[in-house]
Amino acid sequence: MNSMSSSLSGSSETANTTPITTKIITIADLNNLKKDRTILIAGFPGPGLVGSISTSYIIDKLEMYQIAFVESHYISPGVIFIDGKLRHPFRLYANKEGNVCVLVCEAPIMMDGIHFVLDAVMDWAMKNSIEEVMVLDGIPVQGIPDSERNTVILASENMEHNTSKEIKVTDNEGKKDDASEEKLTSASDDDVANPQSNFNRNAIEDSTKKYTTFIGGIAGGLLSASLSNQIPCAAILIPSSSGIPDPEGASLLIESFNNFMNDNKLKIDTSQLREQGQKLKKQLEQIIKAEQEQRAAAGGGGGGGPEDGNVPSHRLMYG
């Protein structure tokens, strides 16, 4: 068993002067990770749990295996019982091909320790040549989300222009042949997808860019850390109700993920999640209808509020 750790000590210490540390412990061989095009996908327990549900679904469908876990005084102590085993709540997975890693966190992280935890994750990502980062998360809304809701893709500038940048580097490294230069220039002008990238650039360009928003918490922190380390990153977001599991929202995230990926082997069938989401939505609608009928019978009225299931489509803010 290999062991690698990235220890970070902050200025905070416990009463007995024990330093508060964060480290990543590897439990599998990392040599299988591809060093030129590995993507890190992250999902956290935000609105509708869509991030956690979608990453767990990806892990299952791509038959991924655990490669590491994060150990930190800043993570709420506890374990997760999943797939018949007790596991750490903050884990890293990889697929057999070694071109996808998934980061899942299923326990709260202390607010004053998020930076230390993310520093450890980024240090691990840099050491293992993670080329791109994608976050799957929810946008909190009131009531049942609109049936016509759409995902929003927000990408960093270096991801959107990754193709042209790599072409320029290749050109500067000495490919002086006129025909080659002409082909490279043509590829840049036509916005051909970067062969070294996992992401379909056209999916970014087709996504709406009119929003100004703030993404907070550990999801936003991971994106911020990626920007600081010049790692191309993107977030796929979906409106979702807080406190209610939303498998339908998770399926929409994965469908956008499918459009975002160049490799067809990484595209995932979402029919199972869709079915679960439709059943849950019908149950919630029945509960809300029954509650409204009870209020009306009691003379308290009903409707007009978030209970009616109407969700403002213009809201775009991650808490």
C-alpha positions as CSV (number, residue, x, y, z in Angstrom):
1,M,0.0,0.0,0.0
2,N,1.4,3.3,-1.1
3,S,1.1,6.3,1.2
4,M,1.4,9.9,0.3
5,S,0.4,12.9,2.4
6,S,0.2,16.6,2.0
7,S,0.4,18.2,5.5
8,L,-0.7,21.7,6.1
9,S,-0.4,23.4,9.5
10,G,-2.2,26.7,10.0
11,S,-1.7,29.3,12.7
12,S,-4.6,27.7,14.7
13,E,-3.6,25.1,17.2
14,T,-5.5,23.1,19.9
15,A,-5.2,23.8,23.6
16,N,-2.4,21.3,24.0
17,T,-0.5,23.0,21.1
18,T,-1.2,20.0,18.7
19,P,-1.0,21.5,15.2
20,I,-4.1,21.2,13.1
21,T,-3.2,19.3,9.9
22,T,-4.8,18.2,6.7
23,K,-3.4,15.4,4.6
24,I,-4.4,13.1,1.7
25,I,-3.6,9.4,2.2
26,T,-3.4,7.3,-0.9
27,I,-4.6,3.7,-0.7
28,A,-4.1,2.6,-4.3
29,D,-1.4,2.8,-7.0
30,L,-1.5,6.2,-8.7
31,N,0.7,5.3,-11.6
32,N,-2.4,4.4,-13.7
33,L,-3.4,8.1,-13.8
34,K,-2.8,9.6,-17.2
35,K,-0.3,12.5,-16.9
36,D,-1.6,14.5,-19.8
37,R,-5.4,14.7,-19.6
38,T,-6.8,13.7,-16.2
39,I,-9.9,15.5,-15.2
40,L,-11.1,16.0,-11.6
41,I,-14.9,16.0,-11.0
42,A,-16.1,17.2,-7.7
43,G,-19.5,17.1,-6.0
44,F,-20.6,18.2,-2.6
45,P,-23.8,18.0,-0.5
46,G,-25.3,21.3,-1.6
47,P,-28.9,22.2,-2.7
48,G,-30.9,19.0,-3.5
49,L,-27.7,17.0,-2.9
50,V,-27.3,17.0,-6.7
51,G,-23.6,17.2,-6.5
52,S,-23.3,14.2,-4.2
53,I,-25.9,12.2,-6.1
54,S,-24.4,12.9,-9.5
55,T,-20.8,12.1,-8.5
56,S,-21.9,8.9,-6.7
57,Y,-23.8,7.9,-9.9
58,I,-20.7,8.6,-12.0
59,I,-18.6,6.5,-9.7
60,D,-21.0,3.6,-10.0
61,K,-21.5,3.8,-13.8
62,L,-17.8,4.2,-14.6
63,E,-16.9,1.4,-12.2
64,M,-14.4,3.7,-10.3
65,Y,-12.4,2.6,-7.3
66,Q,-11.2,4.5,-4.3
67,I,-7.6,5.8,-4.5
68,A,-7.3,8.2,-1.6
69,F,-9.0,9.9,1.3
70,V,-8.6,13.3,3.0
71,E,-7.9,13.3,6.7
72,S,-8.3,16.6,8.6
73,H,-9.1,18.1,12.0
74,Y,-11.4,20.5,10.0
75,I,-13.6,17.7,8.7
76,S,-16.5,16.7,11.1
77,P,-15.5,13.3,12.6
78,G,-17.4,10.3,11.3
79,V,-17.6,7.6,8.7
80,I,-19.9,6.7,5.8
81,F,-21.3,3.2,5.4
82,I,-21.6,2.6,1.7
83,D,-21.5,-0.4,-0.6
84,G,-21.2,-2.7,2.4
85,K,-18.1,-0.9,3.8
86,L,-17.2,1.8,6.3
87,R,-15.4,4.6,4.5
88,H,-14.0,8.0,5.1
89,P,-16.4,10.8,4.3
90,F,-14.0,12.7,2.0
91,R,-12.7,10.4,-0.7
92,L,-11.0,10.4,-4.1
93,Y,-11.8,7.8,-6.9
94,A,-10.4,7.0,-10.3
95,N,-11.5,5.0,-13.3
96,K,-9.5,2.1,-14.7
97,E,-8.4,4.1,-17.7
98,G,-6.9,6.7,-15.3
99,N,-8.3,9.8,-17.1
100,V,-11.0,10.7,-14.6
101,C,-10.9,11.3,-10.8
102,V,-13.9,12.0,-8.7
103,L,-13.8,13.9,-5.4
104,V,-16.7,13.4,-2.9
105,C,-17.2,15.0,0.5
106,E,-20.1,13.8,2.6
107,A,-19.3,15.5,5.9
108,P,-19.3,19.1,7.0
109,I,-16.0,21.1,6.9
110,M,-15.3,23.8,9.5
111,M,-15.5,27.2,7.8
112,D,-12.1,28.3,9.1
113,G,-10.6,25.1,7.7
114,I,-11.9,25.1,4.1
115,H,-8.8,26.8,2.8
116,F,-6.5,24.3,4.4
117,V,-8.5,21.4,3.1
118,L,-8.6,22.8,-0.4
119,D,-4.9,23.6,-0.3
120,A,-4.3,19.9,0.4
121,V,-6.6,18.9,-2.5
122,M,-4.8,21.3,-4.9
123,D,-1.4,20.1,-3.8
124,W,-2.5,16.6,-4.6
125,A,-4.0,17.6,-7.9
126,M,-0.8,19.4,-9.0
127,K,1.4,16.5,-8.0
128,N,-0.8,14.1,-10.0
129,S,-1.0,16.3,-13.1
130,I,-4.7,17.0,-12.9
131,E,-5.3,19.0,-16.1
132,E,-9.0,20.2,-15.6
133,V,-11.5,20.5,-12.8
134,M,-15.3,20.3,-13.0
135,V,-17.7,21.0,-10.2
136,L,-21.3,19.7,-10.2
137,D,-23.6,21.6,-7.9
138,G,-27.0,23.0,-7.2
139,I,-28.5,26.5,-7.2
140,P,-30.9,26.9,-4.2
141,V,-34.5,27.7,-5.1
142,Q,-37.8,27.7,-3.1
143,G,-40.4,25.0,-3.6
144,I,-40.3,22.3,-6.3
145,P,-38.0,23.3,-9.2
146,D,-39.5,24.3,-12.6
147,S,-40.0,21.3,-14.9
148,E,-38.4,23.3,-17.6
149,R,-35.2,24.1,-15.7
150,N,-31.9,24.1,-17.5
151,T,-28.3,23.7,-16.4
152,V,-25.9,26.6,-16.5
153,I,-22.2,26.1,-17.4
154,L,-19.7,28.6,-16.0
155,A,-16.1,28.2,-17.2
156,S,-12.8,29.8,-16.6
157,E,-11.2,31.9,-19.4
158,N,-8.3,29.5,-19.7
159,M,-10.6,26.6,-20.3
160,E,-12.6,28.4,-23.0
161,H,-9.3,29.5,-24.8
162,N,-7.4,26.3,-24.0
163,T,-7.4,25.3,-27.6
164,S,-5.8,28.4,-29.1
165,K,-3.3,28.7,-26.2
166,E,-2.0,25.2,-26.8
167,I,-1.8,25.8,-30.6
168,K,0.3,28.9,-30.0
169,V,2.7,27.0,-27.7
170,T,3.1,24.2,-30.3
171,D,3.7,26.8,-32.9
172,N,6.4,28.5,-30.8
173,E,8.2,25.3,-30.1
174,G,9.5,25.1,-33.6
175,K,7.0,23.7,-36.1
176,K,8.3,26.0,-38.9
177,D,6.8,24.1,-41.8
178,D,4.5,26.5,-43.7
179,A,1.9,23.9,-44.3
180,S,1.8,22.9,-40.7
181,E,1.5,26.5,-39.6
182,E,-1.4,27.0,-42.0
183,K,-3.2,24.0,-40.6
184,L,-2.6,25.1,-37.0
185,T,-3.9,28.6,-37.7
186,S,-6.9,27.2,-39.4
187,A,-7.6,25.0,-36.4
188,S,-7.4,27.9,-34.1
189,D,-9.7,30.1,-36.2
190,D,-12.3,27.3,-36.5
191,D,-12.2,26.7,-32.7
192,V,-11.5,23.0,-33.1
193,A,-11.6,21.1,-29.8
194,N,-8.2,20.7,-28.1
195,P,-7.2,17.0,-28.6
196,Q,-5.5,17.2,-25.2
197,S,-8.7,18.3,-23.4
198,N,-11.5,16.2,-22.0
199,F,-14.0,19.0,-22.5
200,N,-16.0,19.9,-25.6
201,R,-15.4,23.6,-26.0
202,N,-18.6,24.1,-28.0
203,A,-20.6,23.1,-24.9
204,I,-19.2,26.1,-23.1
205,E,-19.9,28.5,-26.0
206,D,-23.5,27.2,-26.2
207,S,-24.1,27.8,-22.5
208,T,-25.5,31.1,-21.3
209,K,-23.0,33.7,-20.3
210,K,-25.3,36.5,-19.2
211,Y,-25.3,35.7,-15.5
212,T,-23.3,37.5,-12.8
213,T,-23.2,35.3,-9.7
214,F,-21.3,34.1,-6.7
215,I,-20.4,30.5,-5.9
216,G,-19.5,30.0,-2.3
217,G,-18.6,27.2,0.1
218,I,-16.3,24.4,-0.7
219,A,-17.5,24.2,-4.4
220,G,-16.6,27.8,-5.0
221,G,-13.4,27.4,-3.0
222,L,-12.3,24.6,-5.2
223,L,-13.0,26.6,-8.4
224,S,-11.1,29.6,-6.8
225,A,-8.1,27.3,-5.9
226,S,-8.1,26.0,-9.5
227,L,-8.0,29.6,-10.9
228,S,-5.1,30.4,-8.5
229,N,-3.1,27.4,-9.8
230,Q,-4.0,28.2,-13.5
231,I,-5.9,24.9,-13.8
232,P,-8.8,25.2,-16.3
233,C,-12.1,24.7,-14.5
234,A,-15.8,24.8,-15.0
235,A,-19.0,24.4,-13.0
236,I,-22.3,22.8,-14.1
237,L,-25.2,24.1,-12.0
238,I,-28.8,23.3,-11.8
239,P,-31.7,25.0,-9.8
240,S,-32.7,22.6,-6.9
241,S,-34.6,22.7,-3.7
242,S,-32.5,22.8,-0.5
243,G,-33.1,20.0,1.9
244,I,-34.9,17.7,-0.6
245,P,-32.9,15.0,-2.5
246,D,-33.2,15.8,-6.2
247,P,-32.2,12.8,-8.4
248,E,-33.9,14.4,-11.4
249,G,-31.6,17.5,-11.0
250,A,-28.6,15.2,-10.7
251,S,-29.6,13.5,-14.0
252,L,-29.8,16.9,-15.7
253,L,-26.2,17.7,-14.4
254,I,-25.0,14.4,-15.8
255,E,-26.7,15.0,-19.2
256,S,-24.9,18.3,-19.4
257,F,-21.7,16.5,-18.3
258,N,-22.2,14.1,-21.3
259,N,-22.4,17.0,-23.7
260,F,-19.3,18.5,-22.1
261,M,-17.1,15.5,-22.6
262,N,-15.2,14.6,-25.8
263,D,-14.7,11.0,-24.9
264,N,-17.9,8.9,-25.7
265,K,-16.7,6.3,-23.2
266,L,-17.3,8.7,-20.4
267,K,-20.9,9.5,-21.3
268,I,-23.4,8.0,-18.9
269,D,-27.0,6.8,-19.3
270,T,-29.2,8.7,-16.9
271,S,-32.5,6.8,-17.3
272,Q,-32.3,5.3,-13.8
273,L,-31.9,8.7,-12.1
274,R,-34.6,10.2,-14.3
275,E,-37.0,7.5,-13.1
276,Q,-36.1,8.1,-9.5
277,G,-36.5,11.8,-9.9
278,Q,-40.0,11.5,-11.5
279,K,-41.3,9.3,-8.7
280,L,-39.9,11.6,-6.0
281,K,-41.4,14.7,-7.8
282,K,-44.9,13.1,-7.9
283,Q,-44.7,12.2,-4.2
284,L,-43.7,15.8,-3.3
285,E,-46.5,17.3,-5.5
286,Q,-49.0,15.0,-3.7
287,I,-47.7,16.1,-0.3
288,I,-47.9,19.8,-1.2
289,K,-51.4,19.4,-2.6
290,A,-52.6,17.6,0.5
291,E,-51.0,20.4,2.7
292,Q,-52.7,23.1,0.7
293,E,-56.1,21.3,0.9
294,Q,-55.7,21.0,4.6
295,R,-54.9,24.7,5.0
296,A,-57.9,25.7,2.8
297,A,-60.2,23.5,4.9
298,A,-58.9,25.1,8.0
299,G,-59.5,28.5,6.6
300,G,-55.9,29.4,6.3
301,G,-55.9,29.8,2.5
302,G,-53.1,28.4,0.3
303,G,-51.0,29.2,-2.6
304,G,-49.2,32.4,-3.5
305,G,-46.0,31.3,-1.7
306,P,-43.2,28.9,-2.3
307,E,-45.5,26.0,-1.4
308,D,-47.2,26.2,-4.8
309,G,-44.1,24.8,-6.4
310,N,-43.4,27.9,-8.6
311,V,-39.8,28.7,-8.7
312,P,-38.4,32.0,-9.9
313,S,-36.2,31.1,-12.9
314,H,-34.1,34.2,-12.6
315,R,-32.5,33.3,-9.3
316,L,-28.9,32.2,-9.6
317,M,-26.9,32.2,-6.4
318,Y,-25.1,29.5,-4.6
319,G,-25.4,30.0,-0.8
